[in-house]
Amino acid sequence: MKSTGIVRRIDSLGRVVLPIELRRMMDIEENASLEIFVDGDEIVLKKYQPACIFCGEAKDVTPYQGRNICAACRKAIAAL
């Protein structure tokens, strides 16, 4: 993991502000969703990517009737 050297305090409501430079570098728009992970004693933030409802894959996902489905699962369903 690469250190940015940026330190931020958590406010009384538990919020942390991500610096504009970091948001621009990571292409995080206003009102974007971030997913929160815990890895041991670390908190990891990632840009949210909706995943396939069948296999959990986050690549090549397409919405279908309000659900997300990946290309591989679309192909498998079409073969039935």
MODELLER restraints for C-alpha pairs under 7 A, 6 or more apart:
rsr = mdl.restraints
at = mdl.atoms
rsr.add(forms.Gaussian(group=physical.xy_distance, feature=features.Distance(at['CA:8:A'], at['CA:16:A']), mean=6.65, stdev=0.5))
rsr.add(forms.Gaussian(group=physical.xy_distance, feature=features.Distance(at['CA:9:A'], at['CA:16:A']), mean=6.53, stdev=0.5))
rsr.add(forms.Gaussian(group=physical.xy_distance, feature=features.Distance(at['CA:10:A'], at['CA:16:A']), mean=5.12, stdev=0.5))
rsr.add(forms.Gaussian(group=physical.xy_distance, feature=features.Distance(at['CA:33:A'], at['CA:47:A']), mean=6.34, stdev=0.5))
rsr.add(forms.Gaussian(group=physical.xy_distance, feature=features.Distance(at['CA:33:A'], at['CA:48:A']), mean=5.45, stdev=0.5))
rsr.add(forms.Gaussian(group=physical.xy_distance, feature=features.Distance(at['CA:34:A'], at['CA:45:A']), mean=6.14, stdev=0.5))
rsr.add(forms.Gaussian(group=physical.xy_distance, feature=features.Distance(at['CA:34:A'], at['CA:46:A']), mean=5.42, stdev=0.5))
rsr.add(forms.Gaussian(group=physical.xy_distance, feature=features.Distance(at['CA:34:A'], at['CA:47:A']), mean=4.59, stdev=0.5))
rsr.add(forms.Gaussian(group=physical.xy_distance, feature=features.Distance(at['CA:34:A'], at['CA:48:A']), mean=4.84, stdev=0.5))
rsr.add(forms.Gaussian(group=physical.xy_distance, feature=features.Distance(at['CA:35:A'], at['CA:45:A']), mean=5.71, stdev=0.5))
rsr.add(forms.Gaussian(group=physical.xy_distance, feature=features.Distance(at['CA:35:A'], at['CA:46:A']), mean=5.18, stdev=0.5))
rsr.add(forms.Gaussian(group=physical.xy_distance, feature=features.Distance(at['CA:35:A'], at['CA:47:A']), mean=6.07, stdev=0.5))
rsr.add(forms.Gaussian(group=physical.xy_distance, feature=features.Distance(at['CA:35:A'], at['CA:48:A']), mean=5.06, stdev=0.5))
rsr.add(forms.Gaussian(group=physical.xy_distance, feature=features.Distance(at['CA:36:A'], at['CA:43:A']), mean=6.99, stdev=0.5))
rsr.add(forms.Gaussian(group=physical.xy_distance, feature=features.Distance(at['CA:36:A'], at['CA:44:A']), mean=5.85, stdev=0.5))
rsr.add(forms.Gaussian(group=physical.xy_distance, feature=features.Distance(at['CA:36:A'], at['CA:45:A']), mean=4.89, stdev=0.5))
rsr.add(forms.Gaussian(group=physical.xy_distance, feature=features.Distance(at['CA:36:A'], at['CA:46:A']), mean=6.63, stdev=0.5))
rsr.add(forms.Gaussian(group=physical.xy_distance, feature=features.Distance(at['CA:37:A'], at['CA:43:A']), mean=5.86, stdev=0.5))
rsr.add(forms.Gaussian(group=physical.xy_distance, feature=features.Distance(at['CA:37:A'], at['CA:44:A']), mean=5.02, stdev=0.5))
rsr.add(forms.Gaussian(group=physical.xy_distance, feature=features.Distance(at['CA:37:A'], at['CA:45:A']), mean=6.41, stdev=0.5))
rsr.add(forms.Gaussian(group=physical.xy_distance, feature=features.Distance(at['CA:38:A'], at['CA:44:A']), mean=6.13, stdev=0.5))
rsr.add(forms.Gaussian(group=physical.xy_distance, feature=features.Distance(at['CA:49:A'], at['CA:58:A']), mean=6.16, stdev=0.5))
rsr.add(forms.Gaussian(group=physical.xy_distance, feature=features.Distance(at['CA:50:A'], at['CA:58:A']), mean=6.12, stdev=0.5))
rsr.add(forms.Gaussian(group=physical.xy_distance, feature=features.Distance(at['CA:50:A'], at['CA:68:A']), mean=6.92, stdev=0.5))
rsr.add(forms.Gaussian(group=physical.xy_distance, feature=features.Distance(at['CA:51:A'], at['CA:57:A']), mean=5.31, stdev=0.5))
rsr.add(forms.Gaussian(group=physical.xy_distance, feature=features.Distance(at['CA:51:A'], at['CA:58:A']), mean=4.27, stdev=0.5))
rsr.add(forms.Gaussian(group=physical.xy_distance, feature=features.Distance(at['CA:51:A'], at['CA:61:A']), mean=6.64, stdev=0.5))
rsr.add(forms.Gaussian(group=physical.xy_distance, feature=features.Distance(at['CA:51:A'], at['CA:68:A']), mean=6.28, stdev=0.5))
rsr.add(forms.Gaussian(group=physical.xy_distance, feature=features.Distance(at['CA:52:A'], at['CA:58:A']), mean=6.31, stdev=0.5))
rsr.add(forms.Gaussian(group=physical.xy_distance, feature=features.Distance(at['CA:52:A'], at['CA:61:A']), mean=6.33, stdev=0.5))
rsr.add(forms.Gaussian(group=physical.xy_distance, feature=features.Distance(at['CA:52:A'], at['CA:68:A']), mean=4.94, stdev=0.5))
rsr.add(forms.Gaussian(group=physical.xy_distance, feature=features.Distance(at['CA:52:A'], at['CA:69:A']), mean=4.33, stdev=0.5))
rsr.add(forms.Gaussian(group=physical.xy_distance, feature=features.Distance(at['CA:52:A'], at['CA:70:A']), mean=5.35, stdev=0.5))
rsr.add(forms.Gaussian(group=physical.xy_distance, feature=features.Distance(at['CA:53:A'], at['CA:67:A']), mean=6.89, stdev=0.5))
rsr.add(forms.Gaussian(group=physical.xy_distance, feature=features.Distance(at['CA:53:A'], at['CA:68:A']), mean=5.92, stdev=0.5))
rsr.add(forms.Gaussian(group=physical.xy_distance, feature=features.Distance(at['CA:53:A'], at['CA:69:A']), mean=6.04, stdev=0.5))
rsr.add(forms.Gaussian(group=physical.xy_distance, feature=features.Distance(at['CA:57:A'], at['CA:70:A']), mean=6.62, stdev=0.5))
rsr.add(forms.Gaussian(group=physical.xy_distance, feature=features.Distance(at['CA:59:A'], at['CA:70:A']), mean=6.88, stdev=0.5))
rsr.add(forms.Gaussian(group=physical.xy_distance, feature=features.Distance(at['CA:60:A'], at['CA:70:A']), mean=5.54, stdev=0.5))
rsr.add(forms.Gaussian(group=physical.xy_distance, feature=features.Distance(at['CA:60:A'], at['CA:71:A']), mean=6.04, stdev=0.5))
rsr.add(forms.Gaussian(group=physical.xy_distance, feature=features.Distance(at['CA:61:A'], at['CA:68:A']), mean=6.02, stdev=0.5))
rsr.add(forms.Gaussian(group=physical.xy_distance, feature=features.Distance(at['CA:61:A'], at['CA:69:A']), mean=5.38, stdev=0.5))
rsr.add(forms.Gaussian(group=physical.xy_distance, feature=features.Distance(at['CA:61:A'], at['CA:70:A']), mean=4.27, stdev=0.5))
rsr.add(forms.Gaussian(group=physical.xy_distance, feature=features.Distance(at['CA:61:A'], at['CA:71:A']), mean=6.66, stdev=0.5))
rsr.add(forms.Gaussian(group=physical.xy_distance, feature=features.Distance(at['CA:62:A'], at['CA:68:A']), mean=5.49, stdev=0.5))
rsr.add(forms.Gaussian(group=physical.xy_distance, feature=features.Distance(at['CA:62:A'], at['CA:69:A']), mean=5.49, stdev=0.5))
rsr.add(forms.Gaussian(group=physical.xy_distance, feature=features.Distance(at['CA:62:A'], at['CA:70:A']), mean=6.18, stdev=0.5))
rsr.add(forms.Gaussian(group=physical.xy_distance, feature=features.Distance(at['CA:63:A'], at['CA:69:A']), mean=6.29, stdev=0.5))
